[in-house]
Amino acid sequence: MDTTTAPPQNEYVIAAPGEPIVNITAYTARQQASGYVGSHVSHLMGGGDPTLLLAQGRVVWRVPILLSSPHRGLLGQVAHLDIDARTGQMLLPPDFLSQIETHAQTLLGSSPPAAAP
């Protein structure tokens, strides 16, 4: 393949010859996202199973951020956090914390109360 020509419209170069596609595993991305939200947002939130995506020209692990309750269990996803699969850099959107707060309030308000013991 001639590397001096651009790929067709529906094809994307994921990695140049000799360049790794990912350096960060899904497990590491999930740990990183869980650690961040656990220490900066709430200990009731953590990362779910990551998905490998090409987003805005970067290969990223998209980690869903999940909210749980000790009495109600897993309530649902409140946001997602992208981790660059090559560098491990967290790609925090500017409205990350407000997005989490809004979705968490919605989930808490719409989930049934815990059953009495």
RAURCOR-V760924 format. One record per residue. N is the residue number from 1. RES is the residue in one letter. SS is DSSP state (helix for helix, strand for strand, loop for the rest). NEAR is the number of other C-alpha atoms within 12 Angstrom. D_FIRST is the distance of its C-alpha to the first C-alpha in whole Angstrom. Layout:
n=N res=RES ss=SS near=NEAR d_first=D_FIRST
n=N res=RES ss=SS near=NEAR d_first=D_FIRST
This chain:
n=1 res=M ss=loop near=9 d_first=0
n=2 res=D ss=loop near=7 d_first=4
n=3 res=T ss=loop near=10 d_first=6
n=4 res=T ss=loop near=7 d_first=9
n=5 res=T ss=loop near=9 d_first=9
n=6 res=A ss=loop near=12 d_first=11
n=7 res=P ss=loop near=13 d_first=10
n=8 res=P ss=loop near=8 d_first=12
n=9 res=Q ss=loop near=8 d_first=16
n=10 res=N ss=loop near=7 d_first=16
n=11 res=E ss=loop near=9 d_first=13
n=12 res=Y ss=loop near=16 d_first=14
n=13 res=V ss=loop near=20 d_first=12
n=14 res=I ss=loop near=23 d_first=15
n=15 res=A ss=loop near=18 d_first=14
n=16 res=A ss=loop near=12 d_first=12
n=17 res=P ss=loop near=11 d_first=11
n=18 res=G ss=loop near=8 d_first=15
n=19 res=E ss=loop near=11 d_first=16
n=20 res=P ss=loop near=14 d_first=18
n=21 res=I ss=loop near=23 d_first=18
n=22 res=V ss=loop near=25 d_first=22
n=23 res=N ss=loop near=21 d_first=25
n=24 res=I ss=loop near=25 d_first=28
n=25 res=T ss=loop near=26 d_first=29
n=26 res=A ss=helix near=29 d_first=30
n=27 res=Y ss=helix near=23 d_first=34
n=28 res=T ss=helix near=28 d_first=34
n=29 res=A ss=helix near=39 d_first=33
n=30 res=R ss=helix near=37 d_first=36
n=31 res=Q ss=helix near=28 d_first=38
n=32 res=Q ss=helix near=32 d_first=37
n=33 res=A ss=helix near=38 d_first=38
n=34 res=S ss=helix near=33 d_first=41
n=35 res=G ss=helix near=22 d_first=42
n=36 res=Y ss=helix near=28 d_first=42
n=37 res=V ss=helix near=33 d_first=43
n=38 res=G ss=helix near=21 d_first=46
n=39 res=S ss=helix near=14 d_first=47
n=40 res=H ss=helix near=16 d_first=47
n=41 res=V ss=loop near=25 d_first=47
n=42 res=S ss=loop near=23 d_first=49
n=43 res=H ss=loop near=19 d_first=50
n=44 res=L ss=loop near=28 d_first=50
n=45 res=M ss=strand near=35 d_first=46
n=46 res=G ss=strand near=37 d_first=43
n=47 res=G ss=strand near=39 d_first=39
n=48 res=G ss=loop near=31 d_first=38
n=49 res=D ss=loop near=24 d_first=35
n=50 res=P ss=loop near=31 d_first=32
n=51 res=T ss=strand near=25 d_first=29
n=52 res=L ss=strand near=28 d_first=25
n=53 res=L ss=strand near=21 d_first=24
n=54 res=L ss=strand near=23 d_first=22
n=55 res=A ss=strand near=18 d_first=24
n=56 res=Q ss=loop near=12 d_first=24
n=57 res=G ss=loop near=13 d_first=21
n=58 res=R ss=strand near=25 d_first=22
n=59 res=V ss=strand near=30 d_first=22
n=60 res=V ss=strand near=34 d_first=26
n=61 res=W ss=strand near=40 d_first=28
n=62 res=R ss=strand near=35 d_first=31
n=63 res=V ss=strand near=38 d_first=34
n=64 res=P ss=strand near=30 d_first=37
n=65 res=I ss=strand near=42 d_first=40
n=66 res=L ss=strand near=34 d_first=43
n=67 res=L ss=strand near=35 d_first=47
n=68 res=S ss=strand near=25 d_first=49
n=69 res=S ss=strand near=22 d_first=53
n=70 res=P ss=loop near=14 d_first=55
n=71 res=H ss=loop near=16 d_first=57
n=72 res=R ss=loop near=19 d_first=55
n=73 res=G ss=strand near=19 d_first=52
n=74 res=L ss=strand near=24 d_first=48
n=75 res=L ss=strand near=28 d_first=49
n=76 res=G ss=strand near=28 d_first=45
n=77 res=Q ss=strand near=29 d_first=42
n=78 res=V ss=strand near=34 d_first=43
n=79 res=A ss=strand near=32 d_first=40
n=80 res=H ss=strand near=37 d_first=36
n=81 res=L ss=strand near=42 d_first=35
n=82 res=D ss=strand near=38 d_first=31
n=83 res=I ss=strand near=41 d_first=30
n=84 res=D ss=strand near=36 d_first=27
n=85 res=A ss=loop near=36 d_first=25
n=86 res=R ss=loop near=26 d_first=24
n=87 res=T ss=loop near=21 d_first=27
n=88 res=G ss=loop near=27 d_first=30
n=89 res=Q ss=loop near=22 d_first=31
n=90 res=M ss=strand near=29 d_first=33
n=91 res=L ss=strand near=27 d_first=33
n=92 res=L ss=loop near=22 d_first=36
n=93 res=P ss=loop near=15 d_first=37
n=94 res=P ss=loop near=10 d_first=40
n=95 res=D ss=loop near=14 d_first=42
n=96 res=F ss=helix near=23 d_first=41
n=97 res=L ss=helix near=22 d_first=45
n=98 res=S ss=helix near=16 d_first=46
n=99 res=Q ss=helix near=21 d_first=44
n=100 res=I ss=helix near=32 d_first=45
n=101 res=E ss=helix near=22 d_first=48
n=102 res=T ss=helix near=17 d_first=48
n=103 res=H ss=helix near=23 d_first=47
n=104 res=A ss=helix near=29 d_first=49
n=105 res=Q ss=helix near=18 d_first=52
n=106 res=T ss=helix near=18 d_first=51
n=107 res=L ss=helix near=25 d_first=50
n=108 res=L ss=helix near=26 d_first=53
n=109 res=G ss=helix near=12 d_first=55
n=110 res=S ss=helix near=13 d_first=54
n=111 res=S ss=loop near=20 d_first=54
n=112 res=P ss=loop near=16 d_first=57
n=113 res=P ss=loop near=15 d_first=60
n=114 res=A ss=loop near=14 d_first=60
n=115 res=A ss=loop near=10 d_first=62
n=116 res=A ss=loop near=7 d_first=66
n=117 res=P ss=loop near=4 d_first=66
